[in-house]
Amino acid sequence: MDLQGVAAIAAAAVAATAVPATLLVGRWQTKAAADAAKEASRTGIAQAEANYRAALDAVKEQAATSHSQWRRGLRRDAYATLLTAAQRARNAVESSVGPFPPDIDVRTELTARKSTLNAVANQVEEARHIASLEGPPELSPYALELHRAARELVQRGIYLTETDAANRAISDARGSESPNGPVSRFILHVATAEALINEIPYQPTGEDASLPQWHADLITERDRLYVQLPSELSRYAIWYWRAHTMHFEEWDAWANRTITAYTDRFFTFLREAQDILDQ
């Protein structure tokens, strides 16, 4: 075989092996491309999931922030409503107390004043329930204490209003009877009792107080005079006696106690509410 024949056979053999090699390289290239595509797909999915989670977390955080702001707004309004109602009660007491003008009907004025005081007391109670409902639970005791202090203040206002009504009613009745009539005798007796009671040392409620015999005699005479008064003066006479025979130190102690308790409970609740809203 000449050289040309050998070269032809060698070329054929090379060509025969080149075809499978080309196929193998192509397969490798196809597999690498598929793997790359899969990796790219996994990377894309992972990135998409990360973006989704980030967006979801942002939405949750915004929702939580919005809810927190909404809850804070509700609590702030509830706390402010209670404080406003309590202050309105105090203002109502201050404006309701005072002598009854001579040109108005005592019963009508008394009803109007007591209705106002009872209305503001109810408003404080309703506001306290709302504040306790909005929470948190640790604020409820402070809301209750403020409500109790405001209610005690209103009760004192009603007491003073009844006293003002009694003073006016008794004074009017004395002016329309003879100088020695039953109303005049009752007023004189109350004045005597008032002077005697204020001469003895004041003993706070709860302490052992042994009253002298003259105190029992005053009560007996009071009851005798009660039945001689006109029937329309019955409740006014009771209020008149009640107010004028309270020891002046007891009167002052009651006034100071109610005002001090209200002021303390008001600012305590305000401070606690502010601390909660600042959290």
PLY file of the C-alpha trace (Angstrom):
ply
format ascii 1.0
element vertex 279
property float x
property float y
property float z
element edge 278
property int vertex1
property int vertex2
end_header
0.00 0.00 0.00
1.40 3.33 -1.00
1.58 6.37 1.21
-1.57 7.87 -0.28
-3.59 4.79 0.73
-2.31 4.87 4.27
-3.12 8.57 4.55
-6.63 7.92 3.31
-7.22 5.16 5.84
-5.86 7.34 8.67
-8.05 10.24 7.66
-11.09 7.98 7.64
-10.24 6.68 11.11
-9.83 10.21 12.47
-13.12 11.22 10.93
-14.82 8.20 12.47
-13.64 9.10 16.01
-14.38 12.81 15.60
-18.11 12.25 15.25
-18.64 10.61 18.73
-16.35 13.19 20.31
-18.42 15.98 18.84
-21.57 14.35 20.12
-20.06 13.93 23.58
-18.89 17.54 23.76
-22.34 18.71 22.70
-23.97 16.59 25.36
-21.66 18.03 27.96
-22.45 21.51 26.79
-26.20 20.80 26.88
-25.98 19.39 30.42
-23.95 22.38 31.60
-26.48 24.75 30.08
-29.35 22.86 31.75
-27.56 22.92 35.09
-26.90 26.61 34.69
-30.53 27.17 33.84
-31.64 25.18 36.90
-29.26 27.13 39.14
-30.47 30.38 37.69
-34.04 29.25 38.25
-33.31 28.29 41.86
-31.54 31.60 42.42
-34.44 33.48 40.89
-36.99 31.60 42.97
-34.95 32.16 46.15
-34.64 35.84 45.35
-38.36 36.06 44.61
-39.16 34.31 47.88
-36.82 36.65 49.75
-38.44 39.67 48.13
-41.88 38.30 48.96
-40.94 37.67 52.58
-39.40 41.12 52.87
-42.52 42.70 51.39
-44.74 40.59 53.65
-42.68 41.53 56.72
-42.92 45.19 55.74
-46.70 44.90 55.38
-46.95 43.11 58.73
-44.76 45.72 60.40
-46.81 48.53 58.89
-50.03 46.81 59.95
-48.67 46.34 63.47
-47.61 49.98 63.60
-50.99 51.13 62.32
-52.79 48.93 64.83
-50.59 50.21 67.64
-51.30 53.80 66.64
-55.01 53.03 66.38
-55.01 51.39 69.82
-53.02 54.27 71.29
-55.51 56.74 69.84
-58.45 54.89 71.38
-56.76 54.80 74.76
-55.77 58.44 74.61
-59.37 59.43 73.85
-60.71 57.22 76.65
-58.24 58.61 79.19
-58.94 62.18 78.12
-62.69 61.57 78.38
-62.36 60.36 81.97
-60.16 63.28 82.99
-62.51 65.74 81.33
-65.56 64.19 82.99
-63.87 64.32 86.39
-62.92 67.96 85.95
-66.44 68.74 84.74
-67.77 67.18 87.95
-65.55 69.39 90.06
-66.62 72.48 88.13
-70.27 71.51 88.52
-69.86 71.24 92.29
-68.23 74.65 92.50
-70.93 76.28 90.36
-73.85 74.53 92.08
-72.94 75.53 95.61
-74.11 78.89 96.87
-77.10 80.75 98.32
-80.37 80.39 96.48
-81.43 83.70 94.90
-84.54 85.19 96.52
-86.48 85.44 93.26
-86.52 81.72 92.37
-88.49 78.72 93.60
-86.45 76.68 96.07
-87.77 73.30 94.96
-87.22 74.04 91.27
-83.69 75.31 91.83
-82.84 72.39 94.10
-84.04 69.88 91.52
-82.04 71.56 88.76
-78.82 71.68 90.79
-79.06 68.08 91.96
-79.90 66.89 88.44
-76.77 68.59 87.14
-74.61 67.02 89.83
-76.06 63.55 89.33
-75.59 63.86 85.57
-71.88 64.69 85.82
-71.42 61.87 88.34
-72.93 59.44 85.84
-70.63 60.78 83.12
-67.59 60.08 85.28
-68.79 56.54 85.91
-69.37 55.89 82.19
-65.96 57.34 81.31
-64.32 55.16 83.95
-65.85 52.02 82.44
-64.59 52.98 78.97
-61.08 53.73 80.22
-60.97 50.40 82.05
-62.23 48.61 78.95
-59.53 50.13 76.75
-56.93 49.05 79.29
-54.37 48.05 80.03
-55.54 46.24 83.17
-52.97 47.93 85.41
-54.64 51.30 84.78
-58.11 50.18 85.94
-57.46 50.68 89.68
-56.37 54.26 89.07
-59.49 54.91 86.99
-61.64 53.47 89.77
-59.96 55.61 92.42
-60.49 58.75 90.36
-64.14 57.83 89.88
-64.61 57.32 93.62
-62.93 60.63 94.45
-65.10 62.50 91.94
-68.22 60.78 93.24
-67.36 61.77 96.82
-66.84 65.33 95.64
-70.25 65.31 93.95
-71.88 63.87 97.09
-70.46 66.74 99.09
-71.80 69.13 96.46
-75.27 67.62 96.83
-74.98 67.94 100.62
-74.06 71.61 100.33
-76.82 72.23 97.80
-79.37 70.71 100.16
-77.99 72.91 102.93
-78.34 76.02 100.76
-81.93 75.03 99.96
-82.69 74.43 103.64
-81.25 77.80 104.67
-83.40 79.57 102.11
-86.58 77.58 102.88
-86.27 77.97 106.65
-85.49 81.67 106.29
-88.54 82.23 104.07
-90.77 80.33 106.48
-89.60 82.36 109.45
-90.33 85.58 107.59
-93.95 84.58 107.07
-94.81 83.64 110.69
-95.02 85.40 114.05
-91.77 86.12 115.95
-92.36 83.26 118.37
-93.70 80.78 115.84
-92.52 77.14 115.48
-89.95 77.95 112.80
-88.39 80.69 114.92
-88.23 78.37 117.94
-86.63 75.68 115.80
-84.00 78.11 114.47
-83.20 79.25 118.00
-82.83 75.65 119.15
-80.50 74.82 116.25
-78.35 77.86 117.06
-78.10 76.75 120.70
-77.14 73.22 119.67
-74.56 74.53 117.22
-72.87 76.65 119.87
-72.77 73.83 122.42
-71.46 71.21 119.97
-68.61 73.43 118.83
-67.51 74.01 122.42
-66.52 70.36 122.88
-63.38 68.87 121.27
-63.91 67.32 117.88
-63.63 63.54 117.77
-63.31 61.97 114.29
-65.75 59.27 113.26
-64.76 55.90 114.67
-63.31 57.18 117.91
-65.07 56.49 121.17
-67.17 59.56 121.83
-69.16 59.79 125.03
-71.58 62.66 124.49
-72.87 64.60 127.51
-76.47 64.38 128.62
-77.26 67.80 127.20
-76.61 66.39 123.71
-79.35 63.81 124.18
-81.60 66.55 125.52
-80.96 68.57 122.36
-82.09 65.66 120.20
-85.23 65.20 122.27
-86.14 68.88 121.97
-85.34 68.84 118.26
-87.77 65.98 117.69
-90.45 67.81 119.66
-90.02 70.91 117.50
-89.94 68.92 114.27
-93.57 67.88 114.57
-94.67 71.49 115.04
-93.21 72.62 111.72
-95.27 72.81 108.52
-95.10 69.50 106.62
-93.51 71.14 103.56
-90.52 72.07 105.75
-89.83 68.53 106.97
-86.89 67.62 104.76
-85.50 71.16 104.84
-85.56 71.09 108.64
-83.60 67.83 108.65
-80.97 69.26 106.30
-80.84 72.48 108.32
-80.19 70.60 111.56
-77.69 68.25 109.91
-75.55 71.09 108.53
-75.63 73.43 111.53
-74.89 70.78 114.14
-71.82 69.36 112.38
-68.70 70.29 114.31
-66.79 72.98 112.43
-63.61 70.91 112.56
-65.44 67.96 111.05
-66.81 70.25 108.35
-63.31 71.48 107.49
-61.85 67.97 107.61
-64.49 66.67 105.22
-63.91 69.53 102.79
-60.13 69.09 102.87
-60.37 65.33 102.54
-62.59 65.38 99.47
-60.61 68.07 97.65
-57.25 66.50 98.50
-58.38 63.02 97.49
-59.80 64.26 94.20
-56.67 66.25 93.32
-54.36 63.36 94.21
-56.39 60.77 92.25
-56.72 63.09 89.26
-53.00 63.68 88.83
-52.10 60.09 89.68
-54.34 58.83 86.89
-52.95 61.47 84.54
-49.37 60.41 85.28
-50.09 56.69 84.87
-51.99 57.31 81.62
-49.12 59.33 80.20
-46.65 56.56 81.06
-48.77 54.01 79.21
-49.17 56.19 76.13
-45.41 56.85 76.04
-44.57 53.16 75.90
0 1
1 2
2 3
3 4
4 5
5 6
6 7
7 8
8 9
9 10
10 11
11 12
12 13
13 14
14 15
15 16
16 17
17 18
18 19
19 20
20 21
21 22
22 23
23 24
24 25
25 26
26 27
27 28
28 29
29 30
30 31
31 32
32 33
33 34
34 35
35 36
36 37
37 38
38 39
39 40
40 41
41 42
42 43
43 44
44 45
45 46
46 47
47 48
48 49
49 50
50 51
51 52
52 53
53 54
54 55
55 56
56 57
57 58
58 59
59 60
60 61
61 62
62 63
63 64
64 65
65 66
66 67
67 68
68 69
69 70
70 71
71 72
72 73
73 74
74 75
75 76
76 77
77 78
78 79
79 80
80 81
81 82
82 83
83 84
84 85
85 86
86 87
87 88
88 89
89 90
90 91
91 92
92 93
93 94
94 95
95 96
96 97
97 98
98 99
99 100
100 101
101 102
102 103
103 104
104 105
105 106
106 107
107 108
108 109
109 110
110 111
111 112
112 113
113 114
114 115
115 116
116 117
117 118
118 119
119 120
120 121
121 122
122 123
123 124
124 125
125 126
126 127
127 128
128 129
129 130
130 131
131 132
132 133
133 134
134 135
135 136
136 137
137 138
138 139
139 140
140 141
141 142
142 143
143 144
144 145
145 146
146 147
147 148
148 149
149 150
150 151
151 152
152 153
153 154
154 155
155 156
156 157
157 158
158 159
159 160
160 161
161 162
162 163
163 164
164 165
165 166
166 167
167 168
168 169
169 170
170 171
171 172
172 173
173 174
174 175
175 176
176 177
177 178
178 179
179 180
180 181
181 182
182 183
183 184
184 185
185 186
186 187
187 188
188 189
189 190
190 191
191 192
192 193
193 194
194 195
195 196
196 197
197 198
198 199
199 200
200 201
201 202
202 203
203 204
204 205
205 206
206 207
207 208
208 209
209 210
210 211
211 212
212 213
213 214
214 215
215 216
216 217
217 218
218 219
219 220
220 221
221 222
222 223
223 224
224 225
225 226
226 227
227 228
228 229
229 230
230 231
231 232
232 233
233 234
234 235
235 236
236 237
237 238
238 239
239 240
240 241
241 242
242 243
243 244
244 245
245 246
246 247
247 248
248 249
249 250
250 251
251 252
252 253
253 254
254 255
255 256
256 257
257 258
258 259
259 260
260 261
261 262
262 263
263 264
264 265
265 266
266 267
267 268
268 269
269 270
270 271
271 272
272 273
273 274
274 275
275 276
276 277
277 278
